[in-house]
Amino acid sequence: MLIEKENFTIYEVEELKDKFLKTLDEESVVVDMSSVKKIDMCAIQMLCSLKQSADIKEKDFSITNANSDILHALKISGCDIVLGLKYG
């Protein structure tokens, strides 16, 4: 699923909720964050919830194309570990 907005914040979470839930019907859950420049804790919480739901359904989960600012936000929140992010 491509997040097409520059901001992924509380304002976009409600708008994207149904799209996120539909990704759980796919073979794997891939969140492409190539357009995202700003993220807040509400959006991070949604990603963690999506990851947990994917785990329950035994689906692979990944976040792709996140820029360094997004990765930093995930890391300082401690959610990088929850989301299974690996650094190269």
Steps between C-alpha positions, in 0.01 A plus 500: 500500500642833394441788738469784254490789746804698617360509852400182677346640817186475707312674219587233244459199732120502489505548124739207444355258758281309251786474249724357770240241597465391137873435478449218751315310226812501282770234504738733683472846650740752348479866598682725250591828669690659212276810503488546878706783643331540841356244743351530847437254783141438393622378160779297660243340727293408193803336340562300818137390506518398135818302571334323792196414284729371224683282754170355624404416141851361441573749222838650421520869590747757374548872470682616190652824376486685832736796508752558778270739692221241508742225605634728773146567631431125506829436678465765772146382571631144541255382236769403251545177698125437521472555124788262431715758323852396415777744429763430239 
